[in-house]
Amino acid sequence: MIKLKRYEKNPILEPKKENRWESEAVFNCAAIRDAGLFHLIYRAIGEDNISRLGYAVSKDGFDFFRLDKPVFQPENESEGLGCEDPRIVKIKDTFYMNYTAYSKGMIRVALASTKNFIDWKRYGVIIDAVNSKDAVLFPEKINGKYVILHRPMVSGKPLEIWIAYSDDLIHWSRHKSIIDLKLESWTSRAIGVAGAPIKTEQGWLLIFHGVDKQAVYRLGIALLDKNNPSCVLRRQKEPILEPEKKYEQKGKRDNVVFSCGACETDKSLYVYYGAADNVIGVATMDKNFWR
């Protein structure tokens, strides 16, 4: 049974009233560790209720320095109502960020890249056939293809984790569901990927969120085949984190723990999560469990 251990000084990031763009909420952050530093790209909401993305950096994964201005914000019609829920991977020397481009009547998967977390190149919406969100790339090609996980939002169909493949990161095909809702009651309403899959000797470790019929968000864990990630090898029946603390149970949206990223060190995994759509917390697990 795998369970995450909360950092005792959570939350690690809270809204800053003096910054209008992040005065109401900070939550749902991409996370990656590079060159010995922990990098967060976090979603923020201010007085205008538009989601922008901020940047924070840390040496130890707990105490973060953050910029006072957003590093990414809406620039075109497809994201006019916000840039939401980023997820980030490093492929070769470039960081690629999937995010949800939110506009009137449309919720779609978009892509941007950076080398320094400040200056970004936009590629636009990359899955435009249907509304979709909760998207993240695998950090390397598998069998010569880029691979993405996402969650289509089609009327009358279950909200499940899907996989797709690409030669160029822009055009995606062979979409199919790989993780469904039917196993546990805590995923009975919806399920979606958290952060980027983590490569281990046993396979790709995947953290995901599940939503029950009472709209409670929890985190779960699964293992995907290393060479065929559409194959789920194992899936823990019980959640690894669920709303238990006051800052997770009361906020902009009650009873929510929602992760968009995790960082690895030699010994531990640091899982960053939005709590009640209001603040950011971190919880850890010992990596020995998968060795």
Steps between C-alpha positions, in 0.01 A plus 500: 500500500655827385412822684643848469633686804401866521759766573425618852530870405250488214381702319828600333348765269199722570333792317677835518248777551751763385525335155168552321554207259545247788304663778215247516657153452818313409471129422552215249869534417729330251816378673841390377845468657791609284863592575435438870209744524126444542298701246126566527274656236181568693149608409388827656171689507463867586231764512387443139459122545738429208754218544863597445817305573765600751850366568663390826837335565655321799819325607333262746152449351321664793604866522437682172597836354236627258483774241259788549379494139348213298728320255214379277158649439221505239609642166247374246134413454543129579612584856306821553350384831820350638806278479438220748658195667848481343703179480864498395769259377857539374581344163869537411583864589148644480213515748157432347186613681151376432225721638126542467401784267164623627273717286126546470353155442842338438739312731794372299856368529776746402880482493787741569874461553780678681863467596494731802138502634469870412502523120245276325426380148132421433389219268129560554223245546630152411187290560217694341253233388334489844507682830772343713719577801735337756767448234866411547780370280724208581857632553643291214395335177370144526549275197593807296183697588416786731227392742238707679233430761186713509132491598242564227174666604231362272133520594365164613842334526696427821780736606798264479875511427583460132829450316609626155815501283680752279804548277525877553327590833229683302295237313365215715336169406407153634304651790358243742397466864747321727379571857126488569264582786363161588741363763446723803221717638740793553549521120134450412445847349830581323867410480795693358878498494698699758858577392740344251549123515818402687722231350598218737649153452151350529329742260353849484374616839186708453327713761142594415199669658161346549166670566206333673129577474526752785769691301781405742842495328762245608835379360574146386790308348548252215783334308513497119705265283840650415484419128122505456360771728145430384525186715424552871701247702372594846264751660469550873140477614537749784596869454847619595373841618154634582364821655555481875647834605302821534688667211399205277138486612408870490584748224390609155390141442460283808654153541760510225857372470610537137854444373658612173859397574762330713878525543751221559805502721730203562284378787158663476215611280354845572138524385369856471127556511233765503291490818135610482585704187656757731855416615788264413626215714763230462508139613782247470560130465811285532616367162600165652147372451553463124853353508 
